[in-house]
Amino acid sequence: ALPGRLVSAAPLGEKHDTLSVTVTGFQGRYDGRAVVSGEWVLQHNGHVVKQGFDLALPQNEDGYDALVRTLAIGWQQTAQQIANAAITTE
């Protein structure tokens, strides 16, 4: 989702962006929803952007497999939101 970018766990030189993600919720809930929540911080060219995320997606089916699929969808949505925000900070 970030074309032209190299993502690395280690710094690649003097000038690099830093993205930190803190996940505070990643579980199923009693009402059949999957929760993905937390916040991310992007340091880019001396600027800091901080934003929270909080999704509660309905499961289409019962069971652990359905929960895992729904959590995966929620995480993909979150990752796309982060990528979109990172692109607009340029």
TIBA-129636 format. One record per residue (C-alpha): residue number from 1; x, y, z. Coordinates in Angstrom, 1 decimal, padded with zeros to 4 digits. Layout:
N
+------+--------+--------+--------+
: resi :      X :      Y :      Z :
+------+--------+--------+--------+
:  NUM :      X :      Y :      Z :
...
+------+--------+--------+--------+
This chain:
90
+------+--------+--------+--------+
: resi :      X :      Y :      Z :
+------+--------+--------+--------+
:    1 :  000.0 :  000.0 :  000.0 :
:    2 :  003.1 :  002.3 :  000.1 :
:    3 :  004.5 :  002.2 : -003.5 :
:    4 :  008.1 :  003.3 : -003.8 :
:    5 :  008.8 :  002.7 : -000.1 :
:    6 :  011.1 :  000.2 :  001.5 :
:    7 :  009.8 : -001.1 :  004.9 :
:    8 :  012.5 : -002.3 :  007.3 :
:    9 :  012.7 : -003.1 :  011.0 :
:   10 :  016.2 : -001.4 :  011.1 :
:   11 :  017.1 :  002.2 :  010.2 :
:   12 :  018.5 :  002.4 :  006.7 :
:   13 :  020.5 :  005.6 :  007.0 :
:   14 :  020.4 :  009.1 :  008.5 :
:   15 :  017.1 :  010.2 :  007.1 :
:   16 :  014.2 :  007.8 :  007.5 :
:   17 :  010.6 :  007.8 :  008.6 :
:   18 :  009.5 :  005.9 :  011.7 :
:   19 :  006.1 :  004.3 :  012.2 :
:   20 :  005.1 :  003.0 :  015.6 :
:   21 :  001.9 :  001.0 :  016.1 :
:   22 :  000.4 :  000.2 :  019.5 :
:   23 : -002.4 : -002.4 :  019.5 :
:   24 : -004.7 : -002.2 :  022.5 :
:   25 : -007.5 : -004.4 :  021.3 :
:   26 : -007.5 : -007.5 :  019.0 :
:   27 : -010.2 : -009.9 :  020.1 :
:   28 : -013.7 : -011.1 :  019.8 :
:   29 : -016.5 : -009.6 :  021.8 :
:   30 : -019.6 : -011.1 :  023.4 :
:   31 : -021.9 : -009.5 :  020.9 :
:   32 : -020.3 : -011.2 :  017.9 :
:   33 : -018.0 : -008.3 :  016.9 :
:   34 : -014.3 : -008.4 :  016.3 :
:   35 : -012.4 : -005.5 :  017.8 :
:   36 : -009.2 : -004.0 :  016.4 :
:   37 : -008.0 : -000.9 :  018.3 :
:   38 : -005.0 :  001.1 :  019.2 :
:   39 : -002.9 :  004.0 :  017.9 :
:   40 : -000.1 :  004.8 :  015.5 :
:   41 :  002.6 :  007.5 :  015.4 :
:   42 :  004.4 :  008.5 :  012.2 :
:   43 :  007.5 :  010.6 :  012.3 :
:   44 :  008.1 :  012.1 :  008.8 :
:   45 :  010.5 :  014.9 :  007.9 :
:   46 :  010.5 :  016.3 :  011.4 :
:   47 :  006.7 :  016.2 :  011.7 :
:   48 :  004.8 :  013.8 :  014.0 :
:   49 :  001.4 :  012.5 :  013.1 :
:   50 : -000.6 :  010.5 :  015.7 :
:   51 : -003.9 :  008.9 :  015.2 :
:   52 : -006.0 :  006.3 :  016.9 :
:   53 : -008.0 :  003.4 :  015.3 :
:   54 : -011.0 :  001.6 :  016.7 :
:   55 : -012.9 : -000.9 :  014.7 :
:   56 : -015.7 : -003.2 :  015.8 :
:   57 : -016.6 : -005.4 :  012.8 :
:   58 : -019.5 : -007.9 :  012.8 :
:   59 : -018.6 : -011.6 :  012.3 :
:   60 : -020.6 : -013.2 :  009.5 :
:   61 : -020.5 : -016.6 :  011.2 :
:   62 : -019.9 : -018.1 :  014.6 :
:   63 : -016.7 : -019.7 :  015.7 :
:   64 : -013.0 : -019.2 :  016.0 :
:   65 : -012.2 : -019.4 :  012.3 :
:   66 : -014.8 : -016.7 :  011.5 :
:   67 : -013.3 : -014.5 :  014.3 :
:   68 : -009.8 : -014.9 :  012.8 :
:   69 : -011.1 : -014.0 :  009.3 :
:   70 : -012.9 : -010.9 :  010.7 :
:   71 : -009.8 : -009.8 :  012.6 :
:   72 : -007.7 : -010.1 :  009.5 :
:   73 : -010.2 : -007.9 :  007.6 :
:   74 : -010.1 : -005.3 :  010.4 :
:   75 : -006.3 : -005.4 :  010.4 :
:   76 : -006.2 : -004.9 :  006.6 :
:   77 : -008.5 : -001.9 :  006.9 :
:   78 : -006.4 : -000.4 :  009.6 :
:   79 : -003.2 : -000.9 :  007.6 :
:   80 : -004.8 :  000.7 :  004.6 :
:   81 : -005.9 :  003.7 :  006.7 :
:   82 : -002.3 :  004.1 :  008.0 :
:   83 : -000.9 :  003.9 :  004.5 :
:   84 : -003.3 :  006.5 :  003.2 :
:   85 : -002.5 :  008.8 :  006.0 :
:   86 :  001.3 :  008.3 :  005.4 :
:   87 :  000.9 :  009.2 :  001.7 :
:   88 : -001.0 :  012.4 :  002.5 :
:   89 :  001.7 :  013.6 :  005.0 :
:   90 :  004.2 :  014.0 :  002.2 :
+------+--------+--------+--------+
